[in-house]
């Protein structure tokens, strides 16, 4: 007999990147009294990982719980980036409703559409929270219309269209139901959650069923499974069976050793958990997302969505450059292997495969951002390694035709740049699907484009739009292969010999193009130190000293003026590298290099490649 658990509400907060989800959760925590009066609270307390804090994005979904009056509200903060969409899909299985946060100025954005579609497909009720209404350029009334249009586009039901709207400023700590209401506290949002989001229901007398929706990992206790108690009860020391809807061979008996519920930002140990509770379970070594924990007598798995497949791959390999092993703490293939396989504990959209070489691993993910976050994390932990250019993963249909991952790209640019953007994306096999003027001098372009057409484009896009463009993409399934794309037009400037870069050598080299290094940096033969204006690679000697004669003073070198080098970030470097290049990554430096360092061998390989292409 199904009953409702009225003292609990389970909600997920969904939104486009940077629309204020995490700040909103901070405020709900503060105003529900989770923190002591005098406690110092970091901003965006939910973004616990350094990269999340720096980039202002949420990568992993996180759980927290607040109390309002006598109701416990379990809140899950979800990522907004499409690269982490795998997280969002699974999290929604734990909740009974969502809060959709929309920026009062930017309105409904592509990612909003992506996450909202997932929620509507699962028939979850939605509260729309229009955030940042204290922005000077806020336009809340127009944004309401945009959100309702989005609901209609996504075939929302009548009930879903009747959703409540709440206006808020998470930063200033208030919410209201009407724009002219007093701006006091978050109380109107709390009330709306309790009134509008249904209480979780299940059968307390049935056999135990808990679907694991996310995995946490902790050095001390190993894997921690997080899920909602759908039926029955879960107790410490209970014997349970682990089964999986998509893997019928999985059936294992285990004992629940520790059980936790969420309270504020911490986990609290409990002896038992009833229906509707979101729990964390530790002590089961090989627990995975999608597993169902159920009673031994009646092991029935709960259905769940298959995790989205990766669309892009890179090779991670041991660094073998002349400067290898000088800057990293972890440099061997064993270190690299252990670290990559450990990442699989928490990141379910990632794949790691061994290759023919023991020193190289193929790592596949949901997009460039997904993989660059992993690279940056490893770099900060002291790892030194090299990666190849990102390549998309192809498939074949029944007729043997080649299929490739496609994306929908939404581009917001000032009108004067739109012609240039259309031309560039069309060259990269993009198809313009729609163009609208958004007022304030901006155009919104919508393209259907292969994923590989976007690899290496973002840097170029920022240059072409003078930093004023916004580019958002959503994975759109697989489509027929669109033909070859001509990538980078410019060649690389390559160091000719090993040593230290010197002003005189750099001064002569800068006439050839844009340099990536300044004087006094270690270089080696085959290292890429800049970009030429022409299509061919150029080799230069930047370690070259001026020949001194007895008629010229050695101090005349000081007059040489060097242009400021262009220092590439990790993303820019990953976008810049070509198929015959690698990016060497150490905790201190990023260096681009040719795969074949020896100039003669490199030339031979190039000639062979051209002959093959000619045949």
Buried (B, 14 or more C-beta within 10 A) or exposed (E): EEEBBBEBBBBBBBBBBBBBBBBBBBBBBBBBEBBEEEEEEEEBBBBEBEBBBEBEBBBBBBBBBBBBEEBBBBBBBBBBBBBBBBBBBBBBBBBBBBBBBBBBBBBBBBBBBBBBBBBBEEEBBBBBBBBBBBBEEBBBEEBBEBBBEBBEEBEBEEEBEEBBBBBBBBBEBBBBEEEEEEBEBBEBBBBBBBEBBEBBBBBBEBBBBBBBBBBBBEEEEBBBBBBBBBBBBBBBEBEBBBBBBEEEEBEBEBEBEBBBBBBBBEBEEBEBBBBBBBBBBBBBEEBBBBBBBBBEEEBBBBEBBEBBBBBBBBBBBBBEBBBBEBBBEBBBBEBBBEBBEEBBBBBBBBBBEEEEEEBBBBBBBBBBBBBBBBBBBBBEEBBBBBBBBBBBBEEEEEEEEEBBBBBBBBBBBBEEBBEBBBEBBBEBBBEBEEEEEEEEEBBBBBBBBBBBBBBBBBBBBBEBBEEBBBBBBBBBEBEEBBEEBEBBEBBBBBBBBBBEBBBBBBBBBBEBBBBBBBBEBBBBBBBBBBBBEEEEBBBBBBBBEBEEEEEEEEEEBEEBEEEEBEEBEBBBBBBBBBEBBBBBBBBEBBBBBBBBBEBEEBEEBEEEEEEEEEE
